[in-house]
Amino acid sequence: QYGTYLGFFHINKIGRTALILFTAFTGIIFPIWNRLLLVKKMRDSKEIDNLRFFEFEQLQIIVPLTTLYFVLLGHFMQVPKVQEFVIAIFGFYAAYYSFPSEKKITLDKKIFRIKDE
């Protein structure tokens, strides 16, 4: 009823809901938003430079992987099991989807018309 107390941090229902929303944002919404933003920026150009693509890929990896820290945070704060499960699903999905592979990067380079130098 009063939330969970971990050290100096007190989490209540609003905090648990915010944790789920932050996890959903960093794990699912941000990668989609970032990709759409890049598509919008390069709509009129024939190709984009490697630096902009590198920055895009870097954000596509770093931000979703921070979702795993929310999974740990939720576990240490002893949120209810159902909410912890939702946070974990978002976190592990984000890690699976954003983890770089040569095949994925090659496909992104093809989609965004990146020339190898």
N, CA, C and O of each residue as an XYZ file, in Angstrom:
468
protein
N       0.813     -1.191      0.000
C       0.000      0.000      0.000
C       0.855      1.253      0.000
O       0.476      2.251     -0.612
N       2.008      1.227      0.676
C       2.867      2.398      0.711
C       4.000      2.325     -0.311
O       4.797      3.257     -0.418
N       4.076      1.246     -1.049
C       5.147      1.104     -2.031
C       6.281      0.269     -1.461
O       6.165     -0.314     -0.383
N       7.337      0.223     -2.176
C       8.488     -0.574     -1.783
C       9.624      0.365     -1.429
O       9.803      1.400     -2.071
N      10.382      0.012     -0.421
C      11.490      0.848      0.009
C      12.791      0.107     -0.248
O      12.990     -1.006      0.239
N      13.670      0.729     -1.013
C      14.979      0.139     -1.276
C      16.024      1.200     -0.963
O      16.180      2.156     -1.722
N      16.726      1.048      0.124
C      17.727      2.035      0.499
C      17.077      3.391      0.712
O      16.340      3.586      1.678
N      17.345      4.311     -0.172
C      16.794      5.663     -0.055
C      15.668      5.904     -1.050
O      15.098      6.995     -1.074
N      15.331      4.912     -1.874
C      14.373      5.125     -2.945
C      13.056      4.455     -2.608
O      13.015      3.262     -2.307
N      11.997      5.213     -2.660
C      10.663      4.719     -2.354
C       9.866      4.667     -3.654
O       9.746      5.676     -4.349
N       9.327      3.508     -3.983
C       8.553      3.383     -5.225
C       7.120      2.976     -4.875
O       6.893      2.032     -4.119
N       6.179      3.698     -5.434
C       4.770      3.396     -5.209
C       4.133      3.002     -6.542
O       4.842      2.695     -7.500
N       2.814      3.011     -6.608
C       2.132      2.616     -7.847
C       2.494      3.524     -9.004
O       2.661      3.057    -10.130
N       2.618      4.812     -8.744
C       2.979      5.755     -9.811
C       4.401      5.480    -10.295
O       4.673      5.520    -11.495
N       5.295      5.203     -9.364
C       6.670      4.890     -9.736
C       6.776      3.611    -10.541
O       7.554      3.538    -11.493
N       5.998      2.593    -10.168
C       6.012      1.334    -10.922
C       5.447      1.542    -12.320
O       5.954      0.980    -13.290
N       4.399      2.348    -12.422
C       3.828      2.645    -13.738
C       4.824      3.430    -14.583
O       4.976      3.164    -15.776
N       5.498      4.392    -13.970
C       6.512      5.163    -14.695
C       7.648      4.262    -15.161
O       8.166      4.442    -16.264
N       8.037      3.306    -14.347
C       9.097      2.368    -14.723
C       8.683      1.548    -15.942
O       9.488      1.321    -16.846
N       7.438      1.108    -15.965
C       6.942      0.356    -17.131
C       6.918      1.257    -18.368
O       7.302      0.828    -19.456
N       6.469      2.503    -18.204
C       6.418      3.417    -19.350
C       7.807      3.761    -19.873
O       8.008      3.811    -21.086
N       8.778      4.001    -18.975
C      10.151      4.270    -19.413
C      10.729      3.069    -20.145
O      11.439      3.215    -21.140
N      10.419      1.888    -19.645
C      10.902      0.667    -20.293
C      10.302      0.529    -21.678
O      11.007      0.190    -22.628
N       9.006      0.789    -21.803
C       8.360      0.715    -23.116
C       8.923      1.765    -24.057
O       9.120      1.493    -25.242
N       9.185      2.964    -23.545
C       9.721      4.025    -24.396
C      11.116      3.679    -24.895
O      11.379      3.733    -26.096
N      12.011      3.323    -23.977
C      13.392      3.069    -24.395
C      13.531      1.789    -25.199
O      14.415      1.679    -26.049
N      12.672      0.831    -24.936
C      12.820     -0.458    -25.610
C      12.068     -0.600    -26.914
O      12.524     -1.305    -27.813
N      10.929      0.053    -27.038
C      10.087     -0.161    -28.214
C       9.824      1.141    -28.974
O      10.032      1.204    -30.186
N       9.378      2.157    -28.283
C       8.961      3.383    -28.958
C      10.145      4.150    -29.531
O      10.084      4.614    -30.670
N      11.236      4.293    -28.750
C      12.373      5.072    -29.239
C      12.999      4.508    -30.509
O      13.262      5.277    -31.433
N      13.252      3.193    -30.602
C      13.847      2.690    -31.859
C      12.977      2.973    -33.092
O      13.495      3.302    -34.160
N      11.669      2.846    -32.939
C      10.776      3.126    -34.064
C      10.812      4.618    -34.399
O      10.895      4.997    -35.567
N      10.750      5.456    -33.373
C      10.783      6.903    -33.567
C      12.105      7.341    -34.203
O      12.111      8.181    -35.103
N      13.204      6.785    -33.746
C      14.521      7.134    -34.278
C      14.644      6.739    -35.750
O      15.194      7.491    -36.555
N      14.135      5.571    -36.095
C      14.172      5.119    -37.492
C      13.311      6.028    -38.375
O      13.722      6.403    -39.472
N      12.131      6.374    -37.897
C      11.261      7.272    -38.671
C      11.887      8.647    -38.841
O      11.744      9.268    -39.895
N      12.576      9.125    -37.818
C      13.250     10.413    -37.898
C      14.355     10.393    -38.954
O      14.508     11.352    -39.710
N      15.116      9.315    -39.008
C      16.161      9.204    -40.026
C      15.557      9.135    -41.428
O      16.074      9.753    -42.358
N      14.480      8.397    -41.578
C      13.809      8.307    -42.881
C      13.308      9.678    -43.312
O      13.430     10.050    -44.479
N      12.743     10.429    -42.367
C      12.252     11.767    -42.689
C      13.396     12.695    -43.089
O      13.254     13.483    -44.024
N      14.529     12.608    -42.391
C      15.675     13.460    -42.702
C      16.265     13.151    -44.070
O      16.740     14.053    -44.760
N      16.240     11.895    -44.461
C      16.902     11.529    -45.714
C      15.918     11.337    -46.868
O      16.301     10.815    -47.915
N      14.688     11.739    -46.702
C      13.661     11.535    -47.713
C      14.054     12.106    -49.073
O      13.835     11.463    -50.100
N      14.628     13.300    -49.090
C      14.947     13.960    -50.350
C      16.361     13.675    -50.855
O      16.692     14.033    -51.986
N      17.184     13.048    -50.052
C      18.557     12.808    -50.485
C      18.694     11.426    -51.109
O      17.928     10.511    -50.805
N      19.664     11.293    -51.968
C      19.916     10.006    -52.629
C      20.585      9.021    -51.682
O      20.326      7.819    -51.743
N      21.447      9.532    -50.804
C      22.134      8.686    -49.833
C      22.522      9.542    -48.631
O      22.531     10.770    -48.715
N      22.840      8.897    -47.522
C      23.295      9.636    -46.355
C      24.744      9.282    -46.086
O      25.234      8.236    -46.511
N      25.424     10.172    -45.373
C      26.836      9.921    -45.110
C      27.008      8.893    -43.992
O      26.089      8.626    -43.218
N      28.194      8.335    -43.933
C      28.474      7.274    -42.966
C      28.388      7.757    -41.528
O      27.989      7.001    -40.643
N      28.761      9.020    -41.284
C      28.728      9.537    -39.927
C      27.302      9.588    -39.392
O      27.056      9.184    -38.255
N      26.377     10.072    -40.180
C      24.977     10.131    -39.735
C      24.422      8.717    -39.518
O      23.676      8.476    -38.569
N      24.787      7.801    -40.390
C      24.337      6.416    -40.224
C      24.947      5.798    -38.969
O      24.273      5.069    -38.242
N      26.222      6.088    -38.717
C      26.880      5.569    -37.514
C      26.190      6.101    -36.257
O      25.962      5.346    -35.312
N      25.856      7.392    -36.241
C      25.151      7.965    -35.098
C      23.783      7.317    -34.910
O      23.359      7.051    -33.786
N      23.103      7.070    -36.021
C      21.802      6.394    -35.965
C      21.940      5.000    -35.366
O      21.189      4.635    -34.462
N      22.889      4.226    -35.860
C      23.088      2.861    -35.367
C      23.500      2.871    -33.900
O      23.079      2.008    -33.129
N      24.308      3.829    -33.517
C      24.752      3.927    -32.133
C      23.554      4.159    -31.206
O      23.440      3.517    -30.162
N      22.676      5.066    -31.584
C      21.477      5.302    -30.775
C      20.550      4.089    -30.782
O      19.915      3.780    -29.774
N      20.476      3.403    -31.927
C      19.619      2.226    -32.021
C      20.112      1.091    -31.121
O      19.343      0.191    -30.782
N      21.370      1.126    -30.740
C      21.925      0.090    -29.869
C      21.909      0.538    -28.409
O      21.464     -0.209    -27.537
N      22.389      1.745    -28.140
C      22.582      2.195    -26.758
C      21.269      2.395    -26.010
O      21.111      1.895    -24.896
N      20.336      3.113    -26.602
C      19.102      3.445    -25.873
C      18.269      2.194    -25.545
O      17.855      2.042    -24.395
N      18.006      1.294    -26.504
C      17.242      0.105    -26.121
C      17.956     -0.788    -25.102
O      17.298     -1.441    -24.291
N      19.287     -0.827    -25.132
C      19.981     -1.674    -24.165
C      19.938     -1.099    -22.752
O      20.166     -1.830    -21.788
N      19.652      0.197    -22.608
C      19.460      0.746    -21.264
C      18.201      0.182    -20.624
O      18.033      0.250    -19.406
N      17.325     -0.369    -21.439
C      16.102     -0.983    -20.920
C      16.429     -2.134    -19.969
O      15.681     -2.398    -19.027
N      17.534     -2.811    -20.216
C      17.916     -3.907    -19.323
C      18.218     -3.413    -17.914
O      18.046     -4.156    -16.948
N      18.666     -2.161    -17.787
C      18.883     -1.596    -16.453
C      17.551     -1.382    -15.736
O      17.478     -1.497    -14.512
N      16.509     -1.074    -16.488
C      15.187     -0.955    -15.872
C      14.702     -2.308    -15.361
O      14.001     -2.379    -14.351
N      15.073     -3.373    -16.054
C      14.714     -4.715    -15.589
C      15.372     -4.976    -14.229
O      14.726     -5.447    -13.293
N      16.662     -4.662    -14.141
C      17.366     -4.828    -12.864
C      16.774     -3.943    -11.777
O      16.581     -4.383    -10.644
N      16.490     -2.705    -12.126
C      15.923     -1.768    -11.173
C      14.582     -2.282    -10.645
O      14.321     -2.238     -9.443
N      13.746     -2.762    -11.543
C      12.454     -3.307    -11.128
C      12.605     -4.515    -10.218
O      11.828     -4.696     -9.280
N      13.607     -5.342    -10.497
C      13.830     -6.519     -9.657
C      14.300     -6.117     -8.259
O      13.808     -6.646     -7.262
N      15.248     -5.184     -8.186
C      15.762     -4.764     -6.888
C      14.733     -3.996     -6.069
O      14.801     -3.989     -4.840
N      13.789     -3.355     -6.734
C      12.745     -2.620     -6.028
C      11.587     -3.526     -5.637
O      10.624     -3.083     -5.013
N      11.686     -4.771     -6.000
C      10.680     -5.770     -5.654
C       9.281     -5.356     -6.101
O       8.325     -5.404     -5.327
N       9.182     -4.947     -7.373
C       7.857     -4.648     -7.904
C       7.067     -5.948     -7.991
O       7.671     -7.021     -8.026
N       5.755     -5.889     -8.028
C       4.958     -7.112     -8.140
C       5.372     -7.929     -9.373
O       5.816     -7.378    -10.380
N       5.220     -9.222     -9.271
C       5.730    -10.145    -10.288
C       5.166     -9.884    -11.682
O       5.894    -10.006    -12.667
N       3.893     -9.529    -11.786
C       3.302     -9.275    -13.105
C       3.960     -8.062    -13.745
O       4.303     -8.092    -14.927
N       4.138     -7.001    -12.977
C       4.781     -5.805    -13.511
C       6.246     -6.066    -13.817
O       6.775     -5.545    -14.800
N       6.906     -6.862    -12.994
C       8.295     -7.230    -13.266
C       8.393     -8.049    -14.553
O       9.346     -7.899    -15.319
N       7.421     -8.902    -14.784
C       7.397     -9.693    -16.006
C       7.219     -8.803    -17.241
O       7.880     -9.018    -18.257
N       6.332     -7.808    -17.157
C       6.127     -6.883    -18.280
C       7.408     -6.095    -18.560
O       7.801     -5.935    -19.715
N       8.053     -5.608    -17.507
C       9.305     -4.876    -17.664
C      10.367     -5.774    -18.289
O      11.115     -5.339    -19.165
N      10.433     -7.026    -17.840
C      11.420     -7.969    -18.381
C      11.143     -8.275    -19.854
O      12.075     -8.359    -20.653
N       9.887     -8.440    -20.213
C       9.543     -8.708    -21.624
C       9.989     -7.535    -22.495
O      10.607     -7.739    -23.540
N       9.678     -6.308    -22.072
C      10.126     -5.133    -22.824
C      11.649     -5.099    -22.922
O      12.205     -4.845    -23.990
N      12.310     -5.354    -21.809
C      13.769     -5.286    -21.777
C      14.434     -6.327    -22.656
O      15.350     -6.011    -23.416
N      13.983     -7.554    -22.558
C      14.616     -8.610    -23.347
C      14.260     -8.501    -24.829
O      15.069     -8.853    -25.687
N      13.070     -8.024    -25.128
C      12.731     -7.770    -26.530
C      13.640     -6.690    -27.111
O      14.143     -6.821    -28.227
N      13.842     -5.624    -26.342
C      14.706     -4.532    -26.805
C      16.132     -5.024    -27.018
O      16.773     -4.660    -28.004
N      16.628     -5.843    -26.107
C      17.987     -6.368    -26.252
C      18.086     -7.275    -27.472
O      19.066     -7.221    -28.216
N      17.075     -8.102    -27.674
C      17.090     -9.011    -28.831
C      17.009     -8.238    -30.140
O      17.750     -8.520    -31.081
N      16.117     -7.272    -30.195
C      15.900     -6.544    -31.443
C      17.051     -5.598    -31.770
O      17.416     -5.452    -32.937
N      17.622     -4.958    -30.760
C      18.629     -3.932    -31.032
C      20.046     -4.468    -31.075
O      20.956     -3.749    -31.486
N      20.258     -5.693    -30.670
C      21.620     -6.228    -30.676
C      22.127     -6.296    -32.115
O      21.472     -6.881    -32.978
N      23.290     -5.700    -32.374
C      23.752     -5.600    -33.765
C      24.255     -6.931    -34.312
O      24.889     -7.715    -33.606
N      23.963     -7.158    -35.554
C      24.527     -8.298    -36.271
C      24.951     -7.796    -37.647
O      24.464     -6.773    -38.128
N      25.844     -8.518    -38.255
C      26.335     -8.093    -39.565
C      25.202     -8.070    -40.586
O      25.129     -7.178    -41.431
N      24.325     -9.057    -40.497
C      23.192     -9.138    -41.427
C      22.255     -7.932    -41.271
O      21.797     -7.359    -42.259
N      21.978     -7.558    -40.021
C      21.080     -6.427    -39.764
C      21.693     -5.110    -40.239
O      21.012     -4.292    -40.858
N      22.972     -4.908    -39.951
C      23.630     -3.671    -40.369
C      23.719     -3.596    -41.891
O      23.536     -2.526    -42.471
N      23.999     -4.723    -42.537
C      24.043     -4.752    -44.003
C      22.679     -4.404    -44.584
O      22.592     -3.651    -45.554
N      21.623     -4.942    -44.003
C      20.272     -4.634    -44.464
C      19.945     -3.158    -44.259
O      19.361     -2.528    -45.141
N      20.315     -2.599    -43.105
C      20.080     -1.170    -42.862
C      20.857     -0.311    -43.851
O      20.348      0.703    -44.328
N      22.079     -0.710    -44.160
C      22.867      0.046    -45.141
C      22.200      0.014    -46.509
O      22.215      1.003    -47.241
N      21.627     -1.111    -46.838
C      20.929     -1.237    -48.122
C      19.661     -0.378    -48.124
O      19.382      0.320    -49.099
N      18.908     -0.432    -47.049
C      17.659      0.325    -46.954
C      17.927      1.828    -47.026
O      17.225      2.557    -47.726
N      18.948      2.286    -46.297
C      19.232      3.712    -46.224
C      20.251      4.184    -47.260
O      20.720      5.320    -47.193
N      20.592      3.332    -48.204
C      21.475      3.673    -49.312
C      22.830      4.229    -48.848
O      23.232      5.331    -49.220
N      23.509      3.436    -48.033
C      24.832      3.803    -47.537
C      25.879      3.133    -48.423
O      25.818      1.928    -48.668
N      26.822      3.909    -48.892
C      27.912      3.359    -49.690
C      29.068      2.996    -48.782
O      29.469      3.788    -47.930
N      29.604      1.800    -48.964
C      30.789      1.408    -48.211
C      32.000      2.126    -48.773
O      32.165      2.256    -49.986
N      32.833      2.583    -47.871
C      34.029      3.303    -48.308
C      35.251      2.434    -48.152
O      36.360      2.865    -48.468
